[in-house]
Amino acid sequence: MKITPPYLLFIGDATDQLSIKMAQSAAYWRPELCIGEMSVAGCRVTTGLAQHTICDAAKLGAKTFVLGFANSGGILDKKWLPYILEALEHGMDIVSGLHEKLTNIDEIINKAKQCNRQLFDIRHPTSQFATGTGRKRSGKRLLTVGTDCSVGKMYTTLSLEQAMSEKCMDVNFRATGQCGILVAGTGIAIDCVVADFISGAVETLSPDADEQHWDVIEGQGSLSHPAFAGVSLGLLHGSQPDALVICHALNRSHMRGLPNTSFPSIETTIELNLAAAQLTNPNARIVGISVNTSSVSAAQGREICDQLSLQLGLPCVDPVRDGTALIVENL
């Protein structure tokens, strides 16, 4: 699967900034791949990109129409069908990160065939994967892991890729979720891979490479989260990480969505992830801590990061406020 830029990001009538994270991720990390955004009446949010109609975007060279929103249940509202069909008629492929597949809707399938266009349900892998082998692969790998879900693993990974590129390092971002796939143009949505094949899928995602090449692999879930630890474990085993970056968010008292759970310490997270990673790479080590400090002031956030760095003997940064250059230096 390879998504063809440039993109027209469709955000519909969204009113919640978090609901357009697909579009926002592409607009923030890969603006050069985007023609602009399209919204309809009632929309109260924006990616910050220029507004275009489907017709105008096609004239500007848009190749892919991205459903850049999410909703509860991941259902494709039928009111968006006319826009999807219009984009197909104007020569665009369609990308969706929703649970409901484009390829399950006859009207869209028929129009895509008629227009010789592709449909990308990027939440749903189409490849067949083998089970993991644990075979040592050439090249180097970094994986982001977290104390919880939604603590900034994708953002941290992309920030690391950017900082490494600025130092002229040979590096690739490897996407494992639908937003990351849109940013990278390719990848595997690991949370939709059958459990037995997760580690094998990650081996496929990050194959043998030159000895000085780094794959920075987007983490998912958390080993401490009762719902999503299985995906996290498969990523750890399949990626064979040489380096791990711990991602954390301040001021959480329980695991996301589970108010009756306890929240792990960074020290516990380090211990759990190193033990799991060393099954397939005995030399795996922690190289830095990434902290989302948005719940406190910038000055308080910097003080907390400094304290954690002193306590753990590792560089500690907020990737939004500080960038990740200090972690890259530690590589």
C-alpha positions in Angstrom: 0.0 0.0 0.0 1.3 3.4 -1.0 -0.9 6.5 -0.7 -0.3 9.1 -3.4 0.1 12.8 -2.4 -0.9 15.5 -2.5 -3.9 15.2 -0.2 -7.2 17.1 0.2 -8.1 16.7 3.9 -11.9 16.4 4.4 -13.0 17.3 7.9 -16.7 17.5 7.3 -18.7 19.4 9.9 -16.4 18.5 12.8 -16.8 20.6 16.0 -14.1 18.9 18.2 -10.4 19.5 17.3 -9.6 16.0 18.6 -12.0 14.4 16.2 -9.9 15.5 13.2 -6.6 14.0 14.4 -6.1 12.2 11.1 -6.2 15.4 9.1 -4.3 17.4 11.8 -1.5 14.8 11.8 -0.9 15.2 8.1 -1.3 18.9 8.1 1.2 19.3 11.0 3.9 16.8 10.0 3.6 16.7 6.2 2.1 20.0 5.1 4.1 19.7 1.8 2.0 16.6 1.0 -1.3 18.5 1.4 -3.2 20.7 -1.0 -5.5 21.9 1.8 -8.6 21.1 3.7 -12.3 20.9 2.9 -15.1 21.4 5.4 -18.9 22.0 5.2 -21.4 24.1 7.0 -21.3 23.7 10.8 -17.6 22.9 11.0 -15.9 24.8 13.9 -12.4 23.5 13.7 -9.6 23.6 11.2 -6.1 22.2 10.4 -5.0 25.7 9.5 -4.5 24.8 5.8 -6.2 26.6 2.9 -9.8 25.8 2.1 -10.6 24.2 -1.3 -13.5 22.6 -3.0 -13.1 19.1 -4.5 -13.1 20.6 -8.0 -10.5 23.3 -7.2 -8.3 20.8 -5.4 -8.4 18.5 -8.4 -7.3 21.4 -10.6 -4.4 22.0 -8.2 -3.3 18.4 -8.5 -4.8 16.6 -5.5 -4.5 12.9 -5.9 -6.0 11.6 -2.7 -9.2 12.6 -0.7 -8.6 11.9 3.0 -11.5 11.3 5.4 -9.7 13.2 8.1 -12.2 12.8 10.9 -13.1 10.1 13.5 -16.3 9.4 15.4 -17.6 7.1 18.1 -17.7 3.6 16.6 -15.8 4.6 13.5 -18.9 4.6 11.3 -19.0 6.2 7.9 -22.0 8.6 7.9 -23.9 8.2 4.7 -24.2 12.0 4.3 -20.5 11.9 3.2 -21.1 9.6 0.3 -21.8 12.4 -2.3 -18.4 14.0 -1.4 -16.6 10.7 -1.7 -18.2 10.0 -5.1 -17.4 13.5 -6.3 -13.8 13.1 -5.3 -13.6 9.8 -7.2 -15.1 11.4 -10.3 -12.4 14.1 -10.1 -9.6 11.4 -10.2 -8.8 11.1 -6.5 -8.1 8.0 -4.5 -9.9 7.8 -1.1 -8.3 7.2 2.3 -10.3 6.3 5.4 -9.1 5.4 8.9 -12.5 4.5 10.1 -13.5 1.0 11.3 -16.3 0.8 8.7 -14.6 0.0 5.4 -15.0 1.9 2.2 -14.7 -1.5 0.5 -17.9 -2.7 2.2 -20.0 0.0 0.5 -21.2 -1.0 -3.0 -21.8 2.5 -4.2 -18.3 3.5 -3.4 -16.8 0.3 -4.8 -18.7 0.6 -8.1 -17.7 4.3 -8.6 -14.0 3.5 -7.8 -14.0 0.8 -10.4 -15.7 3.1 -12.9 -13.1 5.8 -12.3 -10.2 3.4 -12.0 -9.4 4.8 -8.5 -8.1 3.1 -5.3 -9.7 2.8 -1.9 -7.5 2.7 1.1 -9.0 1.4 4.4 -5.8 2.1 6.2 -7.1 0.8 9.5 -7.3 -2.7 8.0 -4.2 -4.4 6.8 -4.5 -6.3 3.5 -1.2 -8.2 3.6 -0.8 -11.7 5.0 1.8 -11.9 7.7 3.8 -14.8 9.1 4.4 -15.3 12.8 7.5 -13.7 14.3 10.8 -15.4 14.1 13.0 -13.3 16.5 15.8 -13.5 13.9 18.3 -10.8 14.4 18.0 -8.2 11.6 20.6 -5.7 10.4 20.2 -2.0 11.0 19.1 -0.2 14.1 15.7 0.4 15.6 14.1 2.7 18.1 10.6 2.1 19.6 8.5 4.5 21.6 6.6 2.9 24.5 4.3 4.5 27.1 3.1 4.5 30.6 -0.4 4.7 29.1 -2.3 5.1 25.8 -2.4 8.5 24.2 0.7 9.9 25.9 2.5 11.2 22.7 4.2 8.1 21.2 3.4 9.1 17.6 4.4 12.7 18.1 7.6 11.7 19.9 8.5 9.3 17.1 8.0 11.9 14.4 9.9 14.5 16.4 12.8 12.0 16.8 12.8 11.3 13.0 12.9 15.0 12.4 15.7 15.7 14.8 17.7 12.7 13.5 17.3 13.9 9.9 18.5 17.3 10.9 21.7 15.6 12.1 22.0 13.9 8.7 21.3 10.5 10.2 19.9 7.8 7.9 16.4 7.3 9.4 12.8 6.2 8.5 9.6 6.7 10.5 7.7 3.4 10.6 3.9 3.9 11.1 1.8 1.5 13.1 -1.5 3.4 13.4 -3.9 5.1 11.0 -2.7 8.7 11.6 1.0 7.7 11.3 0.2 5.8 8.1 -1.3 8.9 6.5 1.8 10.9 7.6 4.2 8.3 6.2 2.2 7.3 3.2 2.6 3.6 4.2 2.7 1.4 7.3 0.7 -1.2 9.1 -2.2 -0.5 11.6 -1.0 -3.0 14.2 -4.1 -2.9 16.3 -6.0 -4.6 13.5 -3.5 -7.4 13.0 -4.5 -10.9 14.3 -2.7 -11.3 17.6 -0.6 -14.3 16.6 0.9 -12.3 13.7 1.7 -8.9 15.4 5.4 -9.5 15.9 5.7 -10.9 12.4 4.0 -7.9 11.0 6.4 -5.6 12.7 9.4 -7.7 11.4 7.9 -7.0 7.9 7.5 -3.3 8.6 11.1 -2.9 9.7 13.2 -5.3 7.6 17.0 -5.7 7.3 18.8 -2.4 6.6 22.3 -0.9 6.4 24.1 -1.1 9.7 23.9 2.7 10.3 20.3 3.0 9.3 17.7 3.7 12.0 14.0 2.8 11.9 12.0 4.8 14.4 8.9 2.8 15.1 5.7 4.3 16.4 4.5 2.6 19.6 1.0 1.7 20.5 -0.8 1.1 23.8 1.0 0.3 27.0 2.2 -2.8 28.7 0.4 -1.6 31.8 -3.0 -1.1 30.1 -5.3 -4.1 30.5 -7.0 -3.6 27.2 -4.0 -2.9 24.9 -0.9 -4.6 26.4 -1.0 -7.4 23.8 -0.4 -5.0 20.9 2.4 -3.3 22.9 4.1 -6.6 23.6 3.9 -7.7 20.0 5.5 -4.5 18.9 8.3 -4.9 21.4 9.1 -8.4 20.3 8.8 -7.7 16.5 10.7 -4.5 16.5 13.8 -5.9 18.3 14.6 -2.3 19.5 18.1 -1.2 20.2 16.7 1.9 21.8 13.5 2.6 23.7 12.0 6.0 24.6 9.5 6.1 27.4 6.5 8.4 26.8 4.5 9.8 29.7 1.8 12.3 30.4 1.6 14.3 33.6 -1.3 14.3 36.1 -3.0 11.1 35.2 -4.4 9.0 38.1 -5.5 5.9 36.2 -5.1 4.2 32.8 -7.0 5.9 30.0 -10.7 4.8 30.0 -10.3 2.6 33.1 -10.9 4.6 36.3 -10.5 1.6 38.6 -6.9 1.0 37.5 -3.7 2.3 39.0 -1.2 4.4 37.0 2.4 2.9 36.7 5.5 4.8 37.5 8.1 5.6 34.9 10.5 3.2 36.8 8.0 0.4 36.5 7.4 1.1 32.8 11.2 1.0 32.2 11.5 -2.3 34.0 8.5 -3.9 32.2 9.5 -2.8 28.7 13.2 -3.7 29.1 12.3 -7.2 30.2 10.0 -7.7 27.2 12.3 -6.1 24.7 15.3 -8.1 25.7 13.6 -11.4 24.7 14.5 -10.5 21.0 17.3 -8.0 21.6 19.3 -8.6 24.8 21.1 -5.3 24.2 18.0 -3.1 24.3 18.3 0.0 26.4 16.4 3.1 27.4 17.8 6.3 25.7 15.3 9.0 26.9 12.1 10.1 28.5 9.4 12.1 26.6 6.8 13.8 28.8 3.6 15.6 27.8 3.7 18.6 30.2 0.7 20.4 28.7 -1.2 20.2 32.0 1.3 22.5 33.7 3.1 25.7 32.7 6.2 25.6 30.5 8.4 26.6 33.5 6.8 23.8 35.7 7.2 21.4 32.9 10.8 22.1 32.4 11.4 21.8 36.1 9.7 18.4 36.2 11.7 17.2 33.2 14.9 18.3 34.8 14.0 16.4 38.0 13.2 13.3 36.1 16.4 13.5 34.1 18.4 13.8 37.3 16.5 11.0 39.0 16.7 8.5 36.1 20.0 9.5 34.6 18.4 10.0 31.1 17.6 13.0 28.9 14.0 14.0 29.6 12.1 16.4 27.3 8.6 17.6 26.3 8.8 17.0 22.6 6.4 19.9 21.9 8.0 22.4 24.1 11.7 21.3 23.9 12.0 19.1 20.8 13.9 15.7 21.1 17.4 16.7 20.2 18.7 15.8 23.6 17.5 12.2 23.2 19.0 12.0 19.8 22.4 13.1 21.2 22.1 10.2 23.6 21.9 7.8 20.7 
